[in-house]
Amino acid sequence: MSFKNKFEAYDWEEVKASIYSKTDDDVRKALLASKRTLEDFKALISPAAANFLEPMAQLSHKLTQKRFGKTMQMYIPLYLSNECTNICTYCGFSLDNKVRRKTLSQDEILREVNVIKSLGYDHVLLVTGEANQTVHTAYFKEVIQLIRPYFSQISMEVQPLETAEYEELIALGLYSVLIYQETYHKEDYKKHHPKGKKSNFNYRLETPDRLGQAGIHKMGLGVLIGLEDWRTDSFFTAAHLQYLERTYWQTRYSLSFPRLRPFSGGLEPKVEMTDRELVQLICAYRIMNEEVEISLSTRESEQFRDHCIRLGVTSISAGSKTNPGGYAVEPGSLEQFEISDERTPAQIAEMIRASGYEPVWKDWDQIFVQ
């Protein structure tokens, strides 16, 4: 049994029609509910809910403060490699993007780590393209063992792995894995992933199950907003999250909302999402789920990120470089995508304090997970 079985019981067009048919009364009912269902979530992400943005924002703020207090987790990505054997229409690392490739050596990784530590970070997100011949489990094991003394929390966003491989990495200190489905629309997924292992929709869909079976401490879900109708994709993300929380209840969960950003070769979004709609989505997820962590990256603008601090977000990146060696080794190498908020970690931390919150540079101590 995996989420694939539940997923196949849904019809994309029927779900979409249901979301767009929700009324003001459905939204009011969802806001007043003591325990919200996926049908309530449909109402909260529907066009009808645009008229309720203020009460949604107030409720989201209240629920976030109740569960997370006035803290904001800080994290930074460390790009290890831009090598990739997939063709993805939206990514600067795509195989058909003819640029020089780079995978960091151990010495280069330590140079990057020194810069990241000087910025104050104790939580790092390791990121690579998907190239199983060069950035594979053995490489990941070496990297985790290399940097483990420097960080309290190590997360990864790499290609999907097998359960046994995740177990090996967890034993070495891996804490969290981010795995984004990109889109739950099977036909459009094939269009955007025509070549490479990533073209296997079902294998990617079942990755969170393998993570849960491996006993991962935390996993992150999300879709790439702009590939398909964001409301329908978000419903499937919520359904996936609900299944995982019920099946692997000891694992913590986070959500991210990456909007399609420019890169070398560029794909125009099929569907545009406004800032107001992203606020609506963030609030809808928080109202639906008081426990889930919500992350916002440097893809978003300064003004938007400053505003969302109070609306349900619990973690934020700062000073991000989206290319291997971007902090010290090779600042001019190929970026995965362009960032929008270019403020330093110190500037972001000051903004967080000025908003009445406390920046937190690590999430846990080793003693708590023994």
C-alpha positions as CSV (number, residue, x, y, z in Angstrom):
1,M,0.0,0.0,0.0
2,S,1.3,3.4,-0.9
3,F,-0.1,6.9,-1.8
4,K,-0.2,5.7,-5.4
5,N,-3.3,3.6,-4.6
6,K,-5.1,6.6,-3.1
7,F,-3.9,8.9,-5.9
8,E,-5.3,6.7,-8.6
9,A,-8.8,6.9,-7.0
10,Y,-8.9,10.6,-7.9
11,D,-9.7,12.2,-11.3
12,W,-7.8,15.5,-11.9
13,E,-10.6,17.2,-13.8
14,E,-13.2,16.1,-11.2
15,V,-11.1,17.5,-8.4
16,K,-10.5,20.7,-10.3
17,A,-14.2,21.2,-11.0
18,S,-15.0,20.6,-7.4
19,I,-12.6,23.2,-6.2
20,Y,-13.9,25.8,-8.7
21,S,-17.5,25.1,-7.7
22,K,-17.0,26.0,-4.0
23,T,-19.1,28.9,-2.7
24,D,-18.8,31.6,-0.1
25,D,-20.9,29.4,2.3
26,D,-18.3,26.6,1.8
27,V,-15.5,29.0,2.8
28,R,-17.4,30.2,5.9
29,K,-18.0,26.6,6.9
30,A,-14.3,25.7,6.5
31,L,-13.3,28.7,8.6
32,L,-15.7,27.9,11.4
33,A,-14.9,24.1,11.5
34,S,-13.2,22.7,14.5
35,K,-11.5,19.9,12.4
36,R,-11.1,20.6,8.7
37,T,-11.3,18.0,5.9
38,L,-9.9,18.0,2.4
39,E,-13.3,19.3,1.2
40,D,-12.7,22.3,3.5
41,F,-9.3,22.7,2.0
42,K,-10.8,22.8,-1.4
43,A,-13.0,25.7,-0.3
44,L,-10.0,27.6,1.2
45,I,-8.0,27.4,-2.0
46,S,-11.0,28.1,-4.3
47,P,-11.6,31.4,-6.1
48,A,-14.5,32.0,-3.7
49,A,-12.0,32.3,-0.8
50,A,-10.3,35.3,-2.4
51,N,-13.1,37.4,-0.7
52,F,-12.0,36.0,2.8
53,L,-8.3,36.7,2.6
54,E,-8.3,38.9,5.7
55,P,-10.0,36.5,8.1
56,M,-7.9,33.7,6.6
57,A,-4.7,35.6,7.3
58,Q,-5.8,36.4,10.9
59,L,-6.7,32.8,11.6
60,S,-3.4,31.5,10.0
61,H,-1.4,33.9,12.1
62,K,-3.2,32.8,15.3
63,L,-2.7,29.1,14.6
64,T,1.0,29.5,13.7
65,Q,1.7,31.5,16.9
66,K,-0.1,28.9,19.0
67,R,2.0,26.0,17.6
68,F,5.3,27.6,16.7
69,G,5.5,30.8,18.8
70,K,7.4,33.8,17.5
71,T,10.4,31.9,16.0
72,M,11.6,31.6,12.5
73,Q,14.0,28.8,11.4
74,M,16.9,29.9,9.2
75,Y,18.4,27.6,6.6
76,I,20.7,27.8,3.6
77,P,21.2,25.5,0.5
78,L,24.6,24.1,-0.4
79,Y,24.6,23.1,-4.0
80,L,27.0,20.2,-4.5
81,S,26.6,19.5,-8.2
82,N,24.8,20.7,-11.3
83,E,25.3,17.4,-13.2
84,C,22.1,15.9,-14.3
85,T,20.9,13.1,-16.6
86,N,17.3,14.3,-16.8
87,I,15.7,16.6,-19.3
88,C,13.3,18.9,-17.4
89,T,11.8,21.8,-19.2
90,Y,11.9,24.2,-16.3
91,C,15.4,23.6,-14.8
92,G,18.8,25.2,-15.5
93,F,20.5,21.9,-14.7
94,S,18.6,20.0,-17.5
95,L,20.7,17.7,-19.6
96,D,19.9,19.5,-22.8
97,N,21.2,22.8,-21.4
98,K,24.7,22.7,-22.8
99,V,26.8,24.3,-20.1
100,R,29.9,23.3,-18.1
101,R,29.1,20.9,-15.3
102,K,30.6,20.9,-11.8
103,T,30.6,18.5,-8.8
104,L,32.3,19.7,-5.7
105,S,35.3,17.8,-4.2
106,Q,35.7,17.3,-0.5
107,D,38.2,20.2,-0.3
108,E,35.8,22.5,-2.2
109,I,32.9,21.5,0.0
110,L,34.8,22.4,3.1
111,R,35.6,25.8,1.6
112,E,31.8,26.3,1.0
113,V,31.1,25.1,4.6
114,N,33.5,27.7,6.0
115,V,31.6,30.5,4.4
116,I,28.2,29.1,5.4
117,K,29.4,28.8,9.0
118,S,30.7,32.3,9.0
119,L,27.2,33.5,8.1
120,G,25.9,31.9,11.3
121,Y,24.1,28.8,9.9
122,D,23.8,25.5,11.8
123,H,21.2,24.0,9.3
124,V,22.3,23.2,5.7
125,L,20.3,21.8,2.8
126,L,22.4,19.8,0.4
127,V,21.2,20.1,-3.3
128,T,22.3,18.3,-6.5
129,G,21.1,17.5,-9.9
130,E,20.1,13.9,-10.6
131,A,23.1,12.1,-12.0
132,N,23.4,8.6,-10.5
133,Q,26.8,7.9,-11.9
134,T,28.5,10.8,-10.2
135,V,26.3,12.1,-7.3
136,H,25.1,8.8,-5.9
137,T,24.6,7.3,-2.4
138,A,28.3,6.7,-1.9
139,Y,29.0,10.4,-2.6
140,F,26.2,11.5,-0.3
141,K,27.6,9.3,2.5
142,E,31.0,10.9,2.1
143,V,29.6,14.4,2.1
144,I,27.4,13.8,5.2
145,Q,30.4,12.3,7.1
146,L,32.5,15.2,6.0
147,I,30.2,18.0,7.1
148,R,28.5,16.4,10.1
149,P,30.8,18.0,12.6
150,Y,29.9,21.4,11.4
151,F,26.1,21.3,11.4
152,S,23.3,20.3,13.9
153,Q,20.9,19.6,11.0
154,I,21.6,18.3,7.5
155,S,18.8,18.1,4.9
156,M,18.9,16.9,1.3
157,E,17.2,17.7,-1.9
158,V,18.5,15.1,-4.4
159,Q,17.3,12.3,-6.7
160,P,14.8,9.8,-5.2
161,L,16.6,6.9,-3.5
162,E,15.7,3.4,-2.3
163,T,14.5,2.8,1.3
164,A,17.8,1.0,2.2
165,E,19.8,3.9,0.9
166,Y,17.9,6.4,2.9
167,E,18.4,4.2,6.0
168,E,22.2,4.3,5.4
169,L,22.2,8.1,5.2
170,I,19.9,8.6,8.2
171,A,22.3,6.5,10.3
172,L,25.1,8.9,9.3
173,G,23.2,12.0,10.4
174,L,20.7,12.9,7.6
175,Y,17.7,14.6,9.3
176,S,15.4,15.7,6.5
177,V,14.7,15.1,2.8
178,L,12.8,17.4,0.5
179,I,11.1,15.6,-2.4
180,Y,8.8,17.6,-4.7
181,Q,6.5,15.9,-7.1
182,E,6.7,19.0,-9.4
183,T,3.1,18.4,-10.6
184,Y,0.5,15.7,-9.9
185,H,-0.9,16.1,-13.4
186,K,0.4,12.8,-15.0
187,E,0.1,14.0,-18.6
188,D,1.8,17.3,-18.0
189,Y,4.4,15.6,-15.8
190,K,5.5,13.5,-18.8
191,K,5.6,16.6,-21.0
192,H,8.0,18.4,-18.6
193,H,10.2,15.3,-17.9
194,P,10.7,13.6,-21.4
195,K,14.1,12.0,-20.6
196,G,15.9,10.5,-17.6
197,K,14.9,8.5,-14.5
198,K,12.8,11.5,-13.3
199,S,10.3,10.7,-16.2
200,N,9.0,7.8,-14.0
201,F,6.0,9.6,-12.4
202,N,5.1,6.7,-10.1
203,Y,8.6,6.1,-8.8
204,R,8.8,9.8,-7.7
205,L,5.3,9.7,-6.3
206,E,6.2,6.8,-4.0
207,T,9.4,8.3,-2.8
208,P,7.8,9.8,0.4
209,D,6.6,6.3,1.2
210,R,10.1,5.0,1.0
211,L,11.3,7.8,3.2
212,G,8.6,7.1,5.8
213,Q,9.6,3.4,5.8
214,A,13.2,4.4,6.3
215,G,12.2,6.4,9.4
216,I,13.2,9.8,8.2
217,H,12.8,12.5,10.9
218,K,11.3,15.1,8.6
219,M,10.3,15.3,4.9
220,G,9.3,18.2,2.7
221,L,6.6,18.2,0.0
222,G,5.6,20.6,-2.7
223,V,4.9,21.3,-6.3
224,L,6.5,23.7,-8.8
225,I,3.8,26.4,-9.1
226,G,3.4,27.4,-12.7
227,L,3.5,24.0,-14.4
228,E,-0.3,23.3,-13.9
229,D,-3.4,24.7,-12.2
230,W,-2.0,25.6,-8.7
231,R,-5.2,25.0,-6.9
232,T,-5.6,21.4,-8.1
233,D,-1.9,20.6,-7.6
234,S,-2.1,22.0,-4.1
235,F,-5.1,19.8,-3.3
236,F,-3.1,16.7,-4.3
237,T,-0.2,17.9,-2.2
238,A,-2.6,18.3,0.8
239,A,-4.0,14.8,0.2
240,H,-0.5,13.4,0.0
241,L,0.4,15.1,3.2
242,Q,-2.7,13.8,5.0
243,Y,-1.9,10.2,3.9
244,L,1.7,10.5,5.0
245,E,0.9,12.0,8.4
246,R,-1.6,9.1,9.1
247,T,0.8,6.4,7.8
248,Y,4.2,7.6,9.1
249,W,3.0,9.6,12.1
250,Q,6.4,9.8,13.8
251,T,7.8,11.9,10.9
252,R,7.5,15.7,10.8
253,Y,6.5,17.4,7.6
254,S,7.1,20.7,5.8
255,L,5.7,22.4,2.8
256,S,7.3,24.7,0.2
257,F,5.8,26.8,-2.5
258,P,8.4,27.3,-5.3
259,R,7.0,29.5,-8.1
260,L,8.6,29.0,-11.5
261,R,11.6,31.4,-11.8
262,P,13.8,32.3,-14.8
263,F,16.8,30.2,-15.6
264,S,19.2,29.6,-18.5
265,G,16.9,28.5,-21.3
266,G,13.6,29.7,-19.6
267,L,10.1,28.2,-19.5
268,E,7.2,30.5,-19.2
269,P,4.7,29.5,-16.6
270,K,1.6,27.8,-17.9
271,V,-0.4,29.3,-15.0
272,E,0.5,32.6,-13.3
273,M,0.0,32.8,-9.5
274,T,-0.4,36.3,-8.0
275,D,1.1,37.2,-4.6
276,R,-2.4,37.4,-3.2
277,E,-3.1,33.8,-4.3
278,L,0.1,32.6,-2.8
279,V,-0.9,34.3,0.5
280,Q,-4.2,32.5,0.2
281,L,-2.5,29.1,-0.3
282,I,-0.1,29.6,2.6
283,C,-3.1,30.5,4.9
284,A,-5.2,27.6,3.6
285,Y,-2.5,25.1,4.4
286,R,-2.0,26.5,7.9
287,I,-5.7,26.5,8.6
288,M,-6.0,23.0,7.4
289,N,-2.9,21.7,9.3
290,E,-1.6,23.4,12.5
291,E,1.4,21.1,12.7
292,V,3.0,21.3,9.3
293,E,6.1,23.5,8.9
294,I,5.9,26.1,6.0
295,S,9.0,27.2,4.2
296,L,9.6,30.2,2.0
297,S,12.8,30.5,-0.2
298,T,14.7,33.3,-1.8
299,R,12.7,32.8,-5.0
300,E,10.2,35.3,-3.6
301,S,10.7,39.1,-3.4
302,E,11.9,41.0,-0.3
303,Q,8.5,42.7,0.1
304,F,6.6,39.4,-0.1
305,R,8.8,37.6,2.3
306,D,8.7,40.4,4.8
307,H,4.9,40.3,4.7
308,C,4.6,36.5,5.0
309,I,6.6,36.3,8.2
310,R,3.4,36.9,10.1
311,L,1.0,34.7,8.0
312,G,2.1,31.1,8.7
313,V,5.7,30.7,7.5
314,T,8.0,29.0,10.0
315,S,11.3,28.7,8.1
316,I,13.1,30.9,5.6
317,S,16.3,30.8,3.6
318,A,18.7,33.7,3.2
319,G,21.9,34.5,1.3
320,S,21.2,31.5,-1.0
321,K,23.4,30.6,-4.0
322,T,21.9,28.1,-6.4
323,N,25.1,27.0,-8.1
324,P,27.8,24.5,-7.0
325,G,30.6,26.5,-5.5
326,G,28.5,29.7,-5.3
327,Y,29.7,30.8,-1.9
328,A,33.5,30.5,-2.3
329,V,34.7,28.0,-5.0
330,E,33.2,29.1,-8.3
331,P,30.6,31.9,-7.9
332,G,30.1,32.1,-11.7
333,S,29.0,28.5,-12.3
334,L,25.6,27.6,-13.6
335,E,22.6,28.5,-11.4
336,Q,19.6,26.3,-11.1
337,F,17.3,29.3,-11.1
338,E,17.5,33.0,-10.3
339,I,16.8,34.2,-6.8
340,S,14.8,37.3,-6.0
341,D,15.6,38.2,-2.4
342,E,19.3,38.9,-2.3
343,R,19.7,40.2,1.2
344,T,22.3,38.8,3.5
345,P,21.5,36.4,6.3
346,A,22.3,39.2,8.8
347,Q,19.8,41.5,7.1
348,I,17.1,38.8,7.0
349,A,17.7,38.1,10.7
350,E,17.4,41.8,11.5
351,M,14.1,41.9,9.5
352,I,12.8,38.9,11.5
353,R,13.6,40.6,14.8
354,A,12.1,43.9,13.6
355,S,8.9,41.9,12.9
356,G,8.8,40.7,16.5
357,Y,10.2,37.2,15.9
358,E,13.4,35.4,16.8
359,P,15.6,33.9,14.1
360,V,16.6,30.3,15.0
361,W,19.7,28.9,13.4
362,K,19.2,25.2,14.3
363,D,16.2,23.0,14.8
364,W,17.2,20.3,17.3
365,D,20.1,18.9,19.3
366,Q,21.5,15.4,18.7
367,I,20.5,14.3,22.2
368,F,16.8,14.6,21.3
369,V,17.0,12.0,18.5
370,Q,19.1,9.3,20.1
